């Protein structure tokens, strides 16, 4: 028997949907844009960089963020937002001319004629995505491919960071949208941050100038429940000594449920809750990752990347990848590769992590996956999407 609370929620949803249908007959607001990221988790990723640049280049555009109620505490002061499912949310979704998201707008949104929807995505596809997931039973069981295709049908623009992404998006998200091969706005900061900016971030994280900061940022595992890291960060820090600090960041799918915590040595920091992964990348002297798309972004910095994936066979069997990140082939592998904790320690002890061979792999990887990133991607996207003309060259 339904509870009083469930009945109340049902009635509220029906009232909101009815109001939304009414609002969809209102005129579109030509100066309103709604932004969303990671299923309404707050200000982040490409939409955040686009929003910031739009405030600079198109100040007449009023940007509003769609945020779920459980993530409202993440909103920066002064940034307008509406709570997912609320009356203001549905009013904004019904009347905004511009929509920007790196995932989707939950709750039954239907795009109106005249609305412009930019799908920015949130990474370069290494693991299988979209319709390609049909070949993997565990993924296919959880996915609604009809819903995916319906969502793709709402896109007007699809943003790509590299030709590989464009090729994959075209296949796994088939649609009539326009391809924007303009680079990832979230990566602009890697080209514009100053030495002072980086020093400030490191100081805020408690990383001393003479310490080497290693950012460990693994992706999630579909075959696991909860965050189970494939390396013992405390052991790694102890083996490498006091000149090293390990910054651990769990995937956002685990979010606040990830239990990492501080350690007795103080050289392992839980940075999962840090609001900007880009700042963590700027602070790190090297990245340790596995199948996370963060490797493609971090390559913009031209700093060492170590791929640590003890479960390579299981991961590729259960999730699938578009190429073998651990193959050692130029263009596929961004640096040193390790399969055990002992190998990972030796990579740093011997200096292999920053050897000429690792640097050569990183260069080929960066050339393949970062060809459009130059610090001006956000400007290109804003001018294209919001139809802001380029300023004539000064005489």
Phi and psi in degrees as a GROMACS rama.xvg file:
@    title "Ramachandran Plot"
@    xaxis  label "Phi"
@    yaxis  label "Psi"
@TYPE xy
-62.1874  141.657  UNK-2
-80.3892  164.217  UNK-3
-61.8681  -37.8349  UNK-4
-65.6671  -42.1092  UNK-5
-66.9363  -37.9183  UNK-6
-63.8957  -41.9923  UNK-7
-62.3489  -42.0709  UNK-8
-64.5997  -40.367  UNK-9
-62.6334  -46.9449  UNK-10
-61.329  -41.2883  UNK-11
-63.4165  -42.58  UNK-12
-61.3695  -40.618  UNK-13
-66.119  -39.5456  UNK-14
-64.0427  -43.6892  UNK-15
-64.004  -41.8578  UNK-16
-62.799  -40.1816  UNK-17
-64.083  -42.2645  UNK-18
-63.9066  -38.4152  UNK-19
-62.9999  -42.3146  UNK-20
-62.3365  -36.2237  UNK-21
-67.9842  -44.4394  UNK-22
-64.1081  -26.4783  UNK-23
-68.0631  -10.1069  UNK-24
-94.3379  -4.7489  UNK-25
-75.5665  157.028  UNK-26
-64.5988  147.323  UNK-27
-70.1579  142.372  UNK-28
-86.0517  112.623  UNK-29
-68.119  -10.2718  UNK-30
-117.382  18.925  UNK-31
-113.837  130.643  UNK-32
-125.521  135.975  UNK-33
-110.201  130.148  UNK-34
-113.364  148.521  UNK-35
-150.132  152.388  UNK-36
-147.227  138.17  UNK-37
49.6465  51.213  UNK-38
56.748  50.5662  UNK-39
63.8744  42.0273  UNK-40
-91.3384  -5.05521  UNK-41
128.596  -170.409  UNK-42
-77.1384  114.852  UNK-43
-165.548  166.176  UNK-44
60.5314  -154.483  UNK-45
-58.9471  -42.5394  UNK-46
-58.3149  -35.2628  UNK-47
-65.3723  -42.6706  UNK-48
-67.6446  -36.6771  UNK-49
-67.8148  -42.7766  UNK-50
-59.0924  -45.4406  UNK-51
-62.6334  -43.3526  UNK-52
-71.6862  -33.124  UNK-53
-66.1854  -34.8682  UNK-54
-64.1731  -26.316  UNK-55
-85.4534  -47.273  UNK-56
-92.3687  -24.5087  UNK-57
-134.992  65.7011  UNK-58
-63.0027  -15.3662  UNK-59
-74.2811  -16.0313  UNK-60
-83.7702  120.723  UNK-61
-90.271  117.272  UNK-62
-96.2403  131.097  UNK-63
-127.588  136.866  UNK-64
-99.359  136.579  UNK-65
-89.4614  124.014  UNK-66
-137.645  139.011  UNK-67
-74.3856  156.169  UNK-68
-63.0719  -31.725  UNK-69
-78.0213  -5.63696  UNK-70
-117.797  10.4612  UNK-71
-64.0421  -25.0723  UNK-72
-70.0455  -11.7766  UNK-73
-85.1193  -9.11975  UNK-74
-71.4691  128.507  UNK-75
-65.5401  148.723  UNK-76
-57.6795  138.093  UNK-77
85.0942  -2.88261  UNK-78
-95.0995  119.369  UNK-79
-65.3286  141.862  UNK-80
-152.145  160.997  UNK-81
-128.215  145.258  UNK-82
-83.9378  127.955  UNK-83
-49.1304  129.067  UNK-84
87.8686  -8.06108  UNK-85
-81.8058  169.906  UNK-86
-61.1984  -46.5817  UNK-87
-61.6049  -33.5011  UNK-88
-61.2126  -51.2202  UNK-89
-67.3518  -33.2596  UNK-90
-63.5849  -44.033  UNK-91
-65.2032  -43.4207  UNK-92
-65.3766  -29.2536  UNK-93
-79.966  -27.7033  UNK-94
-117.026  -8.10397  UNK-95
-70.9614  138.627  UNK-96
-80.5583  -31.9051  UNK-97
-116.428  136.207  UNK-98
-132.204  128.137  UNK-99
-131.606  126.782  UNK-100
-152.242  151.213  UNK-101
-103.288  2.47453  UNK-102
-142.197  -98.2066  UNK-103
-156.668  163.784  UNK-104
-94.7525  108.198  UNK-105
-68.1732  157.363  UNK-106
108.412  5.80151  UNK-107
96.4166  26.137  UNK-108
-64.4084  137.857  UNK-109
-124.851  119.787  UNK-110
-70.3841  136.465  UNK-111
-92.2536  155.689  UNK-112
-57.8488  134.09  UNK-113
99.5072  -20.3768  UNK-114
-80.7543  144.73  UNK-115
-116.606  121.793  UNK-116
-114.472  119.493  UNK-117
-105.016  117.942  UNK-118
-95.8305  113.362  UNK-119
-90.622  -16.6731  UNK-120
60.981  174.981  UNK-121
-139.631  34.8351  UNK-122
163.309  163.767  UNK-123
-83.0098  130.474  UNK-124
-73.1796  109.989  UNK-125
-101.316  -48.8503  UNK-126
-82.9023  155.532  UNK-127
-61.015  144.744  UNK-128
-133.895  164.385  UNK-129
50.8461  -132.433  UNK-130
-65.4631  -22.2435  UNK-131
-65.4337  -18.7111  UNK-132
-72.8082  -9.11109  UNK-133
-62.862  -22.5801  UNK-134
-80.9542  -4.61301  UNK-135
-119.174  107.629  UNK-136
-51.8826  -43.7445  UNK-137
-65.3465  -36.6545  UNK-138
-73.8374  -43.841  UNK-139
-62.6458  -33.2398  UNK-140
-63.9713  -32.8929  UNK-141
-90.8875  -16.995  UNK-142
-94.9927  148.487  UNK-143
-112.362  94.8356  UNK-144
-69.653  -29.5818  UNK-145
-64.9359  -39.4159  UNK-146
-67.316  -38.0678  UNK-147
-60.7087  -47.0914  UNK-148
-65.5022  -36.3071  UNK-149
-64.2291  -39.1894  UNK-150
-64.6829  -45.5505  UNK-151
-59.3181  -34.7292  UNK-152
-62.973  -15.0573  UNK-153
-88.2405  -15.9977  UNK-154
-70.5902  140.803  UNK-155
-103.544  -29.9739  UNK-156
-138.768  144.004  UNK-157
-126.925  122.318  UNK-158
-89.5282  139.317  UNK-159
-127.248  146.013  UNK-160
-95.8892  -14.755  UNK-161
-167.227  164.216  UNK-162
-60.0346  -33.6839  UNK-163
-59.1849  -45.1183  UNK-164
-62.3402  -45.6366  UNK-165
-57.8286  -44.3586  UNK-166
-61.3083  -43.5475  UNK-167
-70.0399  -46.2561  UNK-168
-57.4322  -42.0125  UNK-169
-59.0772  -36.5656  UNK-170
-82.8041  -44.974  UNK-171
-88.0433  -18.5306  UNK-172
-127.517  68.4234  UNK-173
-66.5329  132.798  UNK-174
-171.167  -179.571  UNK-175
-99.8045  12.0742  UNK-176
-65.6392  162.736  UNK-177
-90.3034  139.444  UNK-178
-87.3276  129.471  UNK-179
-112.288  97.2535  UNK-180
-88.4497  75.9072  UNK-181
-122.761  -3.38579  UNK-182
92.2748  170.316  UNK-183
-98.0144  117.089  UNK-184
-55.5439  -32.5371  UNK-185
-64.909  -18.9301  UNK-186
-88.9115  -5.79213  UNK-187
-56.6228  -36.7595  UNK-188
-62.6559  -25.0776  UNK-189
-68.7879  -18.7214  UNK-190
-103.142  -17.2178  UNK-191
-108.386  -16.8045  UNK-192
-65.9154  138.649  UNK-193
-93.9849  168.846  UNK-194
-60.4751  -34.8121  UNK-195
-67.1978  -39.6447  UNK-196
-59.9909  -45.9013  UNK-197
-66.1288  -42.2427  UNK-198
-61.3602  -38.3029  UNK-199
-65.7161  -43.3455  UNK-200
-63.4348  -44.706  UNK-201
-61.9089  -40.6577  UNK-202
-63.4355  -40.8897  UNK-203
-64.5425  -29.1515  UNK-204
-86.8736  -3.96579  UNK-205
78.687  23.7844  UNK-206
-95.8904  121.576  UNK-207
-76.044  156.385  UNK-208
-60.5425  -30.2034  UNK-209
-93.7625  7.04848  UNK-210
-99.3456  149.945  UNK-211
-97.4213  119.393  UNK-212
-97.2249  124.834  UNK-213
-109.955  119.627  UNK-214
-92.2462  117.04  UNK-215
-104.195  112.123  UNK-216
-134.756  82.4865  UNK-217
-78.8603  157.305  UNK-218
-84.8569  175.78  UNK-219
-80.4496  164.054  UNK-220
-119.192  122.536  UNK-221
-67.5879  -24.3539  UNK-222
-93.3672  5.1347  UNK-223
-120.59  153.503  UNK-224
-103.24  123.338  UNK-225
80.466  175.088  UNK-226
-86.2117  113.585  UNK-227
-127.711  93.9092  UNK-228
-65.0606  147.952  UNK-229
-91.284  14.553  UNK-230
-146.891  151.369  UNK-231
-91.2794  98.3978  UNK-232
-61.5492  -38.2128  UNK-233
-63.903  -42.4549  UNK-234
-65.2437  -41.264  UNK-235
-61.6056  -46.7679  UNK-236
-62.0225  -39.9936  UNK-237
-66.0804  -41.5356  UNK-238
-66.0866  -36.9962  UNK-239
-83.4509  -22.9458  UNK-240
99.337  175.016  UNK-241
-67.3048  -12.0902  UNK-242
-81.4122  -0.748878  UNK-243
-117.167  142.699  UNK-244
-127.784  134.311  UNK-245
-106.445  121.162  UNK-246
-98.6701  114.445  UNK-247
-101.953  126.887  UNK-248
-129.38  114.633  UNK-249
-76.5592  153.424  UNK-250
-61.5424  148.401  UNK-251
-65.1165  -19.1215  UNK-252
-60.6366  -31.8924  UNK-253
-85.9292  -36.5835  UNK-254
51.6946  -129.548  UNK-255
-74.0591  -11.0089  UNK-256
-80.5373  -12.7625  UNK-257
-70.6195  126.219  UNK-258
-108.049  103.838  UNK-259
-113.097  -61.7481  UNK-260
75.598  167.781  UNK-261
-76.1929  162.767  UNK-262
-124.281  162.038  UNK-263
-57.6704  -35.4749  UNK-264
-75.4885  -22.7394  UNK-265
76.5516  6.72638  UNK-266
-102.81  7.78372  UNK-267
-121.114  118.705  UNK-268
-113.351  132.552  UNK-269
-85.202  108.678  UNK-270
-112.752  21.3309  UNK-271
-59.4749  -37.0634  UNK-272
-84.8375  -2.33914  UNK-273
-61.2065  132.289  UNK-274
-69.1386  -21.9799  UNK-275
-131.734  110.282  UNK-276
-66.0668  -26.1626  UNK-277
-61.6823  -36.4497  UNK-278
-67.9814  -36.1799  UNK-279
-64.5776  -38.9372  UNK-280
-64.5896  -41.8278  UNK-281
-63.3011  -33.6968  UNK-282
-76.8299  -22.8194  UNK-283
-86.5707  139.752  UNK-284
-83.1575  -19.6805  UNK-285
-157.563  154.932  UNK-286
-111.768  131.617  UNK-287
-110.925  119.931  UNK-288
-148.112  -175.404  UNK-289
-129.879  -95.1382  UNK-290
-107.319  18.7043  UNK-291
-73.3547  140.603  UNK-292
-70.8993  -5.84006  UNK-293
-60.2792  -27.291  UNK-294
-59.1699  -36.4796  UNK-295
-70.0269  -35.6055  UNK-296
-73.3477  -45.3906  UNK-297
-61.7821  -27.4654  UNK-298
-59.9611  -23.9847  UNK-299
-60.4342  -28.6737  UNK-300
-79.4316  -12.8163  UNK-301
55.49  43.5733  UNK-302
-114.586  158.027  UNK-303
-57.6001  141.054  UNK-304
-126.317  130.792  UNK-305
-116.488  125.774  UNK-306
-94.5391  117.025  UNK-307
-119.662  107.905  UNK-308
-142.674  79.1196  UNK-309
-61.1034  -23.6037  UNK-310
-101.888  31.0525  UNK-311
-52.5976  -45.7218  UNK-312
-68.1682  -44.5619  UNK-313
-64.9792  -41.5112  UNK-314
-63.8114  -46.4135  UNK-315
-67.2271  -29.7854  UNK-316
-73.9978  -39.9214  UNK-317
-87.4881  -30.0383  UNK-318
-114.577  -37.1043  UNK-319
82.6421  142.952  UNK-320
-133.97  157.076  UNK-321
-82.921  -18.8104  UNK-322
-158.73  166.052  UNK-323
-89.6063  102.274  UNK-324
-63.6621  -21.2944  UNK-325
-102.697  12.4424  UNK-326
-71.0492  -25.5447  UNK-327
84.5831  2.50472  UNK-328
-80.4937  136.428  UNK-329
-57.7514  132.717  UNK-330
96.6433  -25.0998  UNK-331
-102.269  -33.216  UNK-332
-115.323  128.776  UNK-333
-87.7784  -3.49914  UNK-334
171.215  -153.034  UNK-335
-63.0023  149.933  UNK-336
-123.457  134.981  UNK-337
-134.498  148.16  UNK-338
-118.55  -11.653  UNK-339
-133.436  162.543  UNK-340
-63.7475  -36.2787  UNK-341
-63.4297  -42.1611  UNK-342
-63.7948  -37.4544  UNK-343
-64.3281  -44.4481  UNK-344
-60.6352  -44.106  UNK-345
-65.3194  -34.0738  UNK-346
-58.0385  -38.4172  UNK-347
-83.511  -37.8667  UNK-348
-63.4216  -40.0669  UNK-349
-84.5308  -13.0116  UNK-350
86.195  7.24461  UNK-351
-62.0327  -28.6324  UNK-352
-60.917  -24.7049  UNK-353
-127.042  31.9628  UNK-354
-78.1211  163.2  UNK-355
-56.9448  -36.0096  UNK-356
-65.1992  -42.9102  UNK-357
-66.1369  -37.7689  UNK-358
-64.8012  -37.6722  UNK-359
-65.6516  -41.3814  UNK-360
-62.9759  -41.5453  UNK-361
-63.5134  -39.091  UNK-362
-62.8726  -46.1617  UNK-363
-64.1909  -38.7668  UNK-364
-64.6078  -44.9303  UNK-365
-65.2324  -39.1403  UNK-366
-64.6498  -33.7462  UNK-367
-77.349  -40.1576  UNK-368
-109.211  -6.61583  UNK-369
-124.688  37.3742  UNK-370
-71.3057  -23.4376  UNK-371
-100.06  -11.6019  UNK-372
-81.349  120.7  UNK-373
-147.679  8.04079  UNK-374
96.1509  -2.18878  UNK-375
-126.646  18.3151  UNK-376
-63.5255  -41.7513  UNK-377
-60.7215  -41.0792  UNK-378
-63.1712  -43.9106  UNK-379
-62.0392  -41.9379  UNK-380
-67.1511  -45.5311  UNK-381
-61.025  -45.4578  UNK-382
-64.849  -36.4814  UNK-383
-74.4559  -47.0474  UNK-384
-75.0907  -43.536  UNK-385
-94.1292  6.66567  UNK-386
56.4155  47.606  UNK-387
-94.8854  119.083  UNK-388
-67.9528  149.621  UNK-389
-72.2562  140.353  UNK-390
-69.5051  140.503  UNK-391
-65.4795  148.563  UNK-392
-62.1543  141.27  UNK-393
-72.3805  146.487  UNK-394
